[in-house]
Amino acid sequence: MPVCTTRDGVDIFYKDWGQGRPVVFIHGWPLNGDAWQDQLKAVADAGFRGIAHDRRGHGRSTPVFGGYDFDTFADDLNDLLTGLDLRDVTLVAHSMGGGELARYIGRHGTGRVRSAVLLSAIPPLMLQTRDNPEGVPQQAFDDIKAGILQERSQYWQDAAVPFFSANREGTKATRGNRDAFWYMAMSETIEGGVACVDAFAATDFHDDLRKFDVPTLVVHGDDDQIVPIDATGRKTAEIVADAELKVYEGGSHGIALVPGDKEKFNADLLAFLQK
């Protein structure tokens, strides 16, 4: 299997499809690089080189017990980009992966980066605070961790429903979407599952976003039941100097996977790449 070994000896699995200017996809939680297969094929077919890795402790990467923080994730991403010597890269990140992208730019700059895409992403801050009243209450994150620790297989089946807004009338989310979510979630370590909740709940990315100096596309659904748009996508588009915000009406958190929305996102992504 193709792997990049990080500075601390963790093997990061990745897919590498096509030839051309590189597009690196960063998955959300609790998924892995397989979540991007539709987009990998779309960009490879369009003449780009699509790369998607599994975060440490997820999918086929080393199932480590520690290192589930955004500084470490950003440094893992840097190890991948430098190990493959990727330049003029477009980084595309979903959900928690948006924090990885933001922290990468915050720590390593944009010397290798051409542009960025944040899809249903967590920056600038998920947690509800006095200064972030639109955020998610701490109790919700505590309930997620309790569900994982109590019986994670059933928890992931239940969590797939709001992830895809499958609880809405007229939803286009399929049983296959929910099954794929469960399958990927079960390949994440239980420690990673719990530790990542603390990381994506409370990490503040305001300073990282202020360091963006590349064209940035922000895509978010207005029915995102996992990462509320008013706390995240709308604020990110205001902070990043050269950002374009696209709001998908009725869009769920799982835009890149749900039929109808994924084709729309693929078209928007390719149009952005071809600018």
N, C-alpha and C positions, 0 to 999 in steps of 0.2 A: 504494500500500500504506500502511496506517496505521503510522506510525513516531513514536517519541519521540526527539528529538535531545538527547543528553546534554550536560553542561557542557563536554566536550572534543570535541564535534562528531561523536560516533558515533551512527548511526541504529539505534535498537532497534525491530525489528519486533514488533508484537503483534496478537493476535486479541482482539476485544471483542464478546462475544455476550450478549444478553439485557438485562434491566433489573431493577433492584432493588439490594439491598445487595451491594457488590462482593466478589468472591472472586478473588484473584490467585494464579495458579499459577506456580511457579518450577521449571523442569525440571532434570533431572540431566544428568550427563556420560555420553556424548558426544551427547546428544540435543538436541532443540529443543522449542518450544512445541507441535508436533504430537503429542508424546507424551501430551498432556493432552486430546485431542479428546473422548474418551468422557466425561471429567469435566466439560469445558466444556459439553457438551450436557446432561448430567445436572443441573448447577446452573442453567443457563439455563431448562430445562424446569420446574424447581422454583421459579422466580420470583426467581432471583438474577442478578447480572451477572457473567459469567465472563470473565476476562482472562488471557491467557497470552502471555508474551513470549519471544523468542529471545535468549539471552545474546549479548553481543558476540562476534564470531568464530564464531557458530553459526547455522545455518539462514539466514534472510534478513536478519539484522543485518549491519552493516558488518564485513567480514573483516579486522579490524585485526591488526597484528603484536604489539601489546603491551597491557598492562592486564589480564592474566589473574591477578589476585589478588583476595582477598575484600574488601578495602577498596574497590577499584574496582567490583566487582560490586554491593556494597551501595549505593554511591553511584549506580550506574546504576539500581538498583531505586528509590531515593529520587527520582531524576529522573522516573521513570515515574509514581510515585504522586503526586508534586507536579504534574507536567505535566498529568495527567488530573484533578487535584484529588480524589483518592479518599480517602474517610474511612470510618471504621467498617469497616475492611477485615479480612477473614480471609485470611491468607497461608497457602498450601498449598505445601509444598516437598518435592521428591524428591531423595534422594541428595546429590550435591554442592550442589543447590539449598538443602538444609537449612543448609549453611554460609552461603549467601547470606542466608537469612532470619535466622539467628542474628546474623550480623555487622551486618545492617541494624538490628536492635533494639539491638545493642551500640553502634552509632554514631549512630543517629537516634531511638532511643526508640520508644515505643508510642503516641504521640499520635494517629496515624492508624489504629492497629491494634486490632481488636476481639478477635481470637483467632488461634491459629496451629495448623497441622497439620504435623507432621514425619513423612514417609513414607520408610522405609528410609534415613534421613538420616545424614550423616557425623559430626555433633557427638556428643560433645565433642572427640574426637581419634581419627584413624584410625591413625596410626603407632604401631607397637609400640615402647614405651620401658620403662625400668625401672619407672616408675609406671603404665604402661599395657600390661601383659603380654598382655592379650587382643587387642591391636591387630595390624595387618598388618605383617610384616617389611619393611624397606626394600628388600630384594631383589625383592619382588613388584612394587613400584612401578618399580624400575629395569627389570624385565622388560617391564612395560607400555609404557614409553617406547621401549625397544628394538624391540618389536613394531610400534609405530606408525611408527617411522623406517625399519624394514627393508622393510615392505610392508603399509601400513595397510589396504588393502582386504581382504586375507586375514585380517589380525589382527582386524578388526571382525567378520568372519564367525565366526571362532573364539571371540571374546569373547562373542558373543551366547548361546552355549550355557550357560555358568555364570550369566550375567546373569539368565536365565529359569529356571534349574535344569532345563534341558532334558536334562541328563545323568542325571536321576533316573528310576527306574522309575515309570510311571504319570503322568508329567508331563502337565499340561494345556497347556503352552506349544506354540504352533503354529509352522509354518514361516513363516506370515505375521508372527508376532511377531519372529522372527529376521531376516526380510527388512526389516521396518520399522526395526529397530535399525540394520542395516547402512546403509540409505538415509539415516537421520538422521545417523549417525556420519560418513558421507562428506561431508556438507555442513558439517562443522566444519573450521576451518583446521587444518593439520597443526601449526602453532606453538601454536594454542590447545589442541590435543589433548595435546601434550607438556607445555606450561606448566601446564595445569590439574592434571596429575598431581602436580606438585610442590606446587601450592597445596592440593589437597584431602588430600594425604598428611600434610603437616606443620603445617597451621594449627590452632592450639589455640583452641577456642571455649568453654572453661570460663567465662571472665569474661563472655562474651556471654550465655550461658544464665542466668547469675545475675541478669541484668537483665530477664528475662522477668517481666512482671506481668500477663499476660493468660491466660485459659484456653487450655491447650495439649493437643492430642491427639497422642500418639506411636504410630505404627503401624509394626510391623516383622515380617518373616517370620523364623521360627526356622531356616530353611534358606537364609538370605541368604548366598551365597557370595562376594559382592563387599564388602559392608559388614557385618562380623560383629556380630550383635546385642549380644553381651556387652560389646563395646568401645564401643558407640554407643547404641543405643536404650534399653537398660536403664539405662545411666548417665545419659542425658539425663533420663529420667523421674524419677530420684532428685534431680537438680540443680534442675530447674524446679519452682518451688513449687506451681503449680496445674496439674499434668500428669496425664493419664490415659494409661496404656500398654495398647495392644491388641496381642497377639502372635498372628500368623497361623501356625497349625501347618502346617509344610511350605511356608510361603510363601517365594517367591524374592525376588530384588532387584527384579524387575519387576512387582510386585503390581498396579499400576494398569493393566497391559496384558494380563495373562494371564487367559483366560476362567475364570470361577468366582471367582477372587480379585478381579478388577476390579469385579464386581457387588457383592461383599461390601464392598469398600472404598467404593464409591459410596454404599451404604446407610449405612455408618458415617459417611461424610463429611456426608451430608445430615442425618443425625440430630444430628450435632455442630453443624451450621450452624443448625438449627432450635431449639436450646436457648435 
